[in-house]
Amino acid sequence: MKKSPALFLIIFPMIFSAGKVFPKSPVILGNERFVADYASRLKGKKLGLVINHTSVLPSGISLLQALEEKGFIPAAIFAPEHGLSGQAAAGIHQSDGRMKDIPLYSLYGQRKKPAPEQISRINALVYDIQDIGARFYTYISTMKYVIEAGAEAGIPVYILDRPNPVGGNIIEGPLLRKEHESFIGSVPIPVRYGLTCGELALMMKGEGWVSQNVDLHVIPMKNWKRSEFWEDTGLEWIPPSPNIPTPETAIIYPGTGLLEAVGVNAGIGTILPFLQFGAPWIEPQKIITSLSEGEEFGLRLSPTKFYPIPRKSKTMHPLYEYQVCPGVHIEILHKEKLHSFRFTLFLIEALKVLYPGRISPDVDRLNLIFGTKFLVNYLQGKISRGQAMLEMEEEERLFRRKRAPYLLY
């Protein structure tokens, strides 16, 4: 059926030049290019697919289906946190199983890395999962472990590249310290690192964070620019996990993802995770005024009230469950201005000043998420915010220089 001009305008972002309007060329994903141009080179090979519900071509066909139509029968499927469907709650371990008679192995259960016996009959590993550009989102740790497993087994690893939904230009946060490495922070990068998964994979290899002997193949996108956010790509948003329902959530998450570790509910247990925050003891207007209405960060802040309840899993209990939480709703007006990590540092400072007896950090958790002791030391009065910011800014400059050789776009 012929598409109407109106539908065409919705699907494709526009480029304006000399008074004329041209449709932007749509972003071509790495998985599209892999199926069209690379898969034939692996004919007869047994593939292990590292996928979930986001592993979909823009046509709406899953990577699994697209490869099956090319004659491939994958030897194994590996799924990250939240499972193959993406619906499991955060932190819930998944079990192994089968998918269309294909062995399905969880990389968020007893093992977080493909076991030697699981890949002993596999000829190549193929990774195609949508990330959100935050260091403490676990999919990039899964990618690292998959690369390590490929290196140890002596088989090639293919990373099918995808956009960083929060853009490729903004870098925020201190570098992860070795002593705070974990599954929510496995490489020494800032919290908001501005790389695609393919670029990060190249950096992991180039910097020696994984074996430099790994046979790594990154299948790049076409038509994606570093300045683009998700809405600029023309691609449909598929929530990577239950608490990242929108592209706006992905943008704010690198910042407000810190709040639960200081005793503030970040909208968990509501329909607006990370885009609102609150606690029974918060006075919303005081916070809004102390943050100058959010204008400096391209935000509009407004008072709200919410009631956290368990969602997806009764085993996961949000902070202040079943309590009325006065708080603040966050509306993103100018995403290119929003340094979400810095916004949250200013917010935590305001909370410390306004409610000094209420902010009691979960030290171990906060160090793991933040990646250094900077924030805990500040909250405990050991250093000033100025000292912490100066160190962080220097590390951001260092990382920007270090990542340069690995940029593909």
C-alpha positions as CSV (number, residue, x, y, z in Angstrom):
1,M,0.0,0.0,0.0
2,K,1.3,3.4,-0.9
3,K,2.3,5.5,2.2
4,S,0.6,8.9,2.6
5,P,2.8,12.0,2.8
6,A,1.8,12.5,6.4
7,L,3.0,9.0,7.3
8,F,6.2,9.6,5.5
9,L,6.8,12.7,7.6
10,I,6.2,10.8,10.8
11,I,8.6,8.0,9.9
12,F,11.5,10.0,8.6
13,P,13.2,12.9,10.4
14,M,13.7,15.9,8.2
15,I,16.7,17.9,7.0
16,F,16.1,21.5,6.2
17,S,18.3,23.3,3.6
18,A,17.8,26.5,1.7
19,G,14.1,26.5,2.4
20,K,13.6,22.9,1.2
21,V,12.7,19.9,3.2
22,F,14.4,16.5,2.6
23,P,13.8,13.3,4.4
24,K,16.9,12.2,6.5
25,S,18.3,8.9,5.3
26,P,17.1,6.3,7.8
27,V,19.7,4.7,10.1
28,I,20.7,1.3,8.9
29,L,21.4,-1.0,11.8
30,G,24.3,-3.4,12.1
31,N,21.9,-6.3,12.2
32,E,20.4,-5.3,8.8
33,R,23.9,-5.1,7.3
34,F,24.9,-8.4,8.9
35,V,21.9,-10.3,7.4
36,A,22.3,-8.7,4.0
37,D,26.1,-8.7,3.6
38,Y,27.8,-10.8,6.1
39,A,25.7,-13.8,7.1
40,S,26.5,-15.6,3.8
41,R,30.1,-15.7,4.8
42,L,29.1,-17.8,7.8
43,K,27.1,-20.4,5.8
44,G,27.4,-23.8,7.4
45,K,28.7,-22.3,10.6
46,K,27.0,-22.9,14.0
47,L,26.1,-19.6,15.5
48,G,25.5,-18.6,19.1
49,L,23.1,-15.6,19.2
50,V,23.3,-13.2,22.2
51,I,19.9,-11.6,21.8
52,N,16.7,-10.4,23.5
53,H,13.5,-8.8,22.5
54,T,15.3,-5.7,21.1
55,S,17.2,-7.8,18.5
56,V,14.8,-6.7,15.8
57,L,15.5,-5.3,12.3
58,P,13.7,-2.1,11.5
59,S,11.3,-4.1,9.3
60,G,10.0,-5.7,12.5
61,I,11.5,-9.1,11.8
62,S,13.6,-10.5,14.6
63,L,17.3,-11.3,14.0
64,L,16.5,-14.9,14.8
65,Q,13.8,-15.1,12.1
66,A,15.8,-13.2,9.6
67,L,18.7,-15.7,10.0
68,E,16.4,-18.7,9.9
69,E,15.0,-17.4,6.6
70,K,18.6,-17.3,5.4
71,G,18.9,-21.0,6.2
72,F,20.6,-20.7,9.6
73,I,19.6,-22.8,12.6
74,P,21.4,-21.2,15.6
75,A,23.2,-23.7,17.8
76,A,22.4,-21.7,21.0
77,I,20.8,-18.6,22.2
78,F,22.1,-16.5,25.1
79,A,19.9,-14.0,26.9
80,P,21.0,-11.1,29.2
81,E,19.4,-9.6,32.3
82,H,15.6,-9.3,32.0
83,G,15.5,-12.5,29.9
84,L,14.8,-13.1,26.2
85,S,11.4,-11.3,26.5
86,G,12.9,-8.3,28.4
87,Q,10.1,-8.5,30.9
88,A,11.8,-9.9,34.0
89,A,12.3,-7.4,36.8
90,A,15.8,-6.0,37.5
91,G,17.9,-8.3,39.6
92,I,15.8,-11.4,39.0
93,H,18.0,-14.3,37.9
94,Q,16.8,-16.3,34.9
95,S,17.0,-20.0,34.2
96,D,18.1,-21.9,31.2
97,G,15.5,-23.4,28.8
98,R,14.8,-23.9,25.1
99,M,13.5,-21.6,22.3
100,K,12.2,-23.4,19.2
101,D,14.2,-26.5,20.2
102,I,17.3,-24.3,20.4
103,P,19.2,-24.3,23.8
104,L,18.5,-21.1,25.6
105,Y,21.2,-20.1,28.2
106,S,20.7,-17.3,30.7
107,L,23.6,-14.9,31.2
108,Y,21.9,-13.5,34.3
109,G,21.6,-16.6,36.4
110,Q,24.3,-18.8,37.9
111,R,26.6,-17.8,35.1
112,K,27.0,-14.4,33.5
113,K,29.4,-15.6,30.9
114,P,29.0,-18.3,28.3
115,A,30.4,-21.5,29.7
116,P,33.0,-23.5,27.7
117,E,30.6,-26.4,27.4
118,Q,27.9,-24.1,26.1
119,I,30.0,-22.9,23.2
120,S,32.1,-25.9,22.5
121,R,30.2,-26.7,19.3
122,I,29.7,-23.1,18.2
123,N,31.7,-21.5,15.4
124,A,30.9,-17.8,16.1
125,L,29.1,-15.6,18.6
126,V,26.8,-12.9,17.4
127,Y,25.8,-10.0,19.8
128,D,22.7,-7.8,18.9
129,I,21.2,-6.1,22.0
130,Q,20.1,-2.5,22.4
131,D,22.0,-0.7,25.1
132,I,21.1,2.7,26.7
133,G,24.5,4.3,27.1
134,A,24.9,4.1,30.9
135,R,27.9,2.3,32.5
136,F,25.8,0.6,35.2
137,Y,23.3,-0.8,32.8
138,T,24.3,-4.5,32.6
139,Y,24.1,-5.2,28.9
140,I,27.6,-3.9,28.2
141,S,29.0,-6.2,30.9
142,T,27.3,-9.1,29.2
143,M,28.9,-8.0,25.9
144,K,32.3,-7.9,27.6
145,Y,31.9,-11.4,29.0
146,V,30.7,-12.7,25.6
147,I,33.9,-11.2,24.0
148,E,36.0,-12.8,26.7
149,A,34.3,-16.2,26.1
150,G,34.9,-15.9,22.4
151,A,38.6,-15.2,22.9
152,E,39.0,-18.1,25.3
153,A,37.2,-20.5,22.8
154,G,39.1,-19.2,19.8
155,I,36.0,-18.3,17.9
156,P,35.0,-15.0,16.3
157,V,32.7,-12.5,17.9
158,Y,30.4,-10.3,15.8
159,I,29.0,-7.1,17.4
160,L,26.0,-5.8,15.4
161,D,26.1,-2.1,16.1
162,R,23.2,0.1,17.2
163,P,22.7,3.8,18.2
164,N,23.5,5.1,21.6
165,P,20.0,6.4,22.4
166,V,21.4,9.3,24.5
167,G,23.8,10.5,21.8
168,G,27.5,10.2,21.2
169,N,28.8,13.6,22.3
170,I,28.0,14.0,26.0
171,I,30.4,12.4,28.5
172,E,29.7,12.5,32.2
173,G,31.1,10.9,35.3
174,P,34.3,9.7,36.9
175,L,36.1,6.6,35.6
176,L,35.3,3.4,37.3
177,R,38.0,2.4,39.8
178,K,39.3,-1.2,39.8
179,E,38.2,-1.9,43.3
180,H,34.6,-1.1,42.4
181,E,34.4,-3.4,39.4
182,S,31.2,-5.5,39.3
183,F,28.6,-6.7,36.9
184,I,27.1,-3.2,37.0
185,G,30.5,-1.7,36.2
186,S,33.0,-3.8,34.5
187,V,35.3,-1.4,32.5
188,P,36.9,1.9,33.5
189,I,34.6,4.3,31.6
190,P,32.4,7.3,32.8
191,V,28.8,6.7,33.7
192,R,27.6,8.3,30.4
193,Y,30.3,7.3,27.9
194,G,29.0,8.4,24.5
195,L,29.9,5.3,22.6
196,T,27.9,2.8,20.6
197,C,28.2,-0.9,21.7
198,G,30.4,-1.5,18.7
199,E,32.8,1.4,19.5
200,L,32.9,0.2,23.1
201,A,33.8,-3.3,22.0
202,L,36.6,-1.9,19.9
203,M,37.8,0.1,22.9
204,M,37.6,-2.9,25.2
205,K,39.9,-4.8,22.9
206,G,42.2,-1.8,22.1
207,E,42.7,-0.9,25.7
208,G,43.3,-4.5,26.8
209,W,40.1,-4.7,28.9
210,V,39.5,-8.0,27.1
211,S,42.0,-10.2,25.3
212,Q,43.6,-8.4,22.4
213,N,43.8,-11.7,20.6
214,V,40.0,-11.9,20.2
215,D,38.8,-12.2,16.6
216,L,36.4,-9.2,16.9
217,H,34.1,-8.0,14.1
218,V,32.0,-4.9,14.5
219,I,29.3,-4.5,11.9
220,P,28.8,-0.7,11.8
221,M,25.6,1.2,11.1
222,K,25.0,3.6,8.3
223,N,23.6,7.1,8.5
224,W,23.9,7.5,12.3
225,K,25.6,10.7,13.7
226,R,27.1,11.3,17.1
227,S,24.8,14.3,17.7
228,E,21.7,12.2,17.3
229,F,19.4,11.1,20.0
230,W,17.0,8.2,19.6
231,E,14.2,10.4,18.2
232,D,16.5,11.5,15.4
233,T,17.0,8.0,14.1
234,G,13.6,7.3,12.6
235,L,13.7,3.9,14.5
236,E,11.0,2.5,16.7
237,W,11.8,2.5,20.4
238,I,11.6,-1.0,22.0
239,P,12.0,-0.6,25.8
240,P,15.2,-2.5,26.6
241,S,13.9,-3.3,30.1
242,P,10.7,-2.7,32.1
243,N,12.0,0.5,33.8
244,I,13.3,2.1,30.6
245,P,9.9,2.5,28.8
246,T,10.8,5.6,26.7
247,P,13.9,7.3,25.2
248,E,13.5,10.1,27.7
249,T,13.9,7.6,30.5
250,A,17.2,6.5,29.0
251,I,18.5,10.1,29.0
252,I,17.7,10.8,32.6
253,Y,18.7,7.3,33.9
254,P,22.5,7.9,34.1
255,G,21.7,10.5,36.7
256,T,18.5,9.6,38.7
257,G,19.7,6.0,38.7
258,L,21.8,7.1,41.6
259,L,19.0,8.2,43.9
260,E,17.8,5.0,45.4
261,A,21.3,4.5,46.9
262,V,20.9,7.8,48.9
263,G,17.4,6.9,50.2
264,V,15.1,8.6,47.6
265,N,12.6,6.7,45.4
266,A,13.4,7.4,41.7
267,G,9.9,6.6,40.5
268,I,10.5,2.9,40.9
269,G,7.1,1.1,41.3
270,T,5.3,3.8,39.2
271,I,4.6,4.3,35.5
272,L,7.3,7.0,35.4
273,P,10.5,5.4,36.5
274,F,13.5,7.8,36.8
275,L,11.4,10.8,35.5
276,Q,10.2,11.5,39.0
277,F,11.6,11.2,42.5
278,G,10.3,11.5,45.9
279,A,10.1,10.4,49.6
280,P,7.6,10.9,52.4
281,W,9.8,13.6,53.9
282,I,10.4,15.7,50.8
283,E,8.9,19.1,50.2
284,P,8.8,19.4,46.5
285,Q,8.8,23.2,46.0
286,K,11.9,23.6,48.2
287,I,13.8,21.1,45.9
288,I,12.5,22.8,42.8
289,T,13.5,26.3,44.0
290,S,16.9,25.1,45.0
291,L,17.5,23.7,41.5
292,S,16.3,26.9,39.8
293,E,13.3,25.1,38.3
294,G,15.7,22.9,36.3
295,E,16.2,25.6,33.6
296,E,20.0,25.3,33.5
297,F,19.7,21.6,32.5
298,G,16.9,22.0,29.9
299,L,14.3,20.7,32.3
300,R,10.9,21.7,33.7
301,L,10.4,20.6,37.3
302,S,7.0,20.4,38.8
303,P,5.5,19.1,42.1
304,T,4.0,15.7,42.1
305,K,2.9,12.9,44.4
306,F,3.1,9.1,43.9
307,Y,2.5,5.8,45.5
308,P,5.1,3.1,44.8
309,I,3.8,-0.4,44.4
310,P,5.5,-3.6,43.3
311,R,5.5,-4.0,39.5
312,K,6.4,-7.0,37.4
313,S,7.5,-9.1,40.3
314,K,6.2,-9.2,43.9
315,T,9.7,-10.2,45.0
316,M,11.0,-6.7,44.2
317,H,10.0,-4.1,46.7
318,P,10.4,-0.4,45.7
319,L,11.7,2.1,48.3
320,Y,8.8,3.5,50.4
321,E,6.5,0.8,49.1
322,Y,2.8,1.7,49.6
323,Q,3.6,5.1,51.1
324,V,2.6,8.4,49.7
325,C,5.7,10.1,48.3
326,P,5.6,13.9,47.6
327,G,8.2,14.6,45.0
328,V,9.2,16.2,41.7
329,H,8.3,15.3,38.1
330,I,11.0,15.8,35.5
331,E,10.0,17.0,32.0
332,I,12.9,17.1,29.4
333,L,12.6,20.2,27.3
334,H,16.1,20.4,25.7
335,K,17.8,17.0,25.7
336,E,21.0,18.4,24.2
337,K,21.4,20.6,27.3
338,L,20.6,17.9,29.7
339,H,23.7,16.6,31.6
340,S,21.7,14.2,33.6
341,F,24.5,13.0,35.8
342,R,25.4,16.6,36.8
343,F,21.8,17.4,37.4
344,T,21.5,14.6,39.9
345,L,24.7,15.6,41.7
346,F,23.2,19.1,42.2
347,L,20.0,17.4,43.3
348,I,21.9,15.3,45.9
349,E,23.7,18.4,47.1
350,A,20.3,20.1,47.6
351,L,18.9,17.1,49.5
352,K,22.0,17.1,51.7
353,V,21.5,20.8,52.5
354,L,17.8,20.7,53.0
355,Y,17.5,17.3,54.8
356,P,20.9,16.6,56.4
357,G,19.5,13.9,58.6
358,R,17.7,12.0,55.9
359,I,20.5,11.3,53.3
360,S,22.1,8.1,54.5
361,P,24.0,6.6,51.6
362,D,24.2,2.8,51.0
363,V,27.9,3.1,50.8
364,D,28.7,-0.2,49.0
365,R,25.9,0.2,46.5
366,L,26.7,3.9,45.8
367,N,30.4,3.2,45.3
368,L,29.5,0.4,42.8
369,I,27.1,2.7,40.8
370,F,29.2,5.8,41.0
371,G,32.4,3.9,40.4
372,T,34.5,5.8,42.9
373,K,34.3,7.0,46.5
374,F,34.0,10.7,45.4
375,L,30.2,10.9,46.2
376,V,30.3,9.0,49.4
377,N,33.3,11.1,50.6
378,Y,31.4,14.3,49.7
379,L,28.2,13.1,51.5
380,Q,30.3,12.2,54.6
381,G,32.0,15.6,54.5
382,K,35.5,14.4,53.7
383,I,35.8,16.4,50.5
384,S,34.0,19.4,49.0
385,R,31.7,19.1,45.9
386,G,34.2,21.4,44.1
387,Q,37.0,18.9,44.7
388,A,34.9,16.0,43.4
389,M,33.8,18.0,40.3
390,L,37.4,19.0,39.4
391,E,38.6,15.4,39.6
392,M,35.6,14.2,37.6
393,E,36.0,16.9,34.9
394,E,39.7,15.9,34.4
395,E,38.7,12.3,34.0
396,E,36.1,13.1,31.5
397,R,38.7,15.0,29.4
398,L,41.0,12.1,29.7
399,F,38.4,9.6,28.5
400,R,37.4,11.8,25.6
401,R,41.0,11.7,24.3
402,K,41.3,8.0,25.0
403,R,38.2,7.0,23.1
404,A,39.0,9.0,20.0
405,P,40.8,6.2,18.0
406,Y,37.7,3.9,18.4
407,L,35.0,6.2,17.0
408,L,33.3,4.9,14.0
409,Y,30.9,7.8,13.4
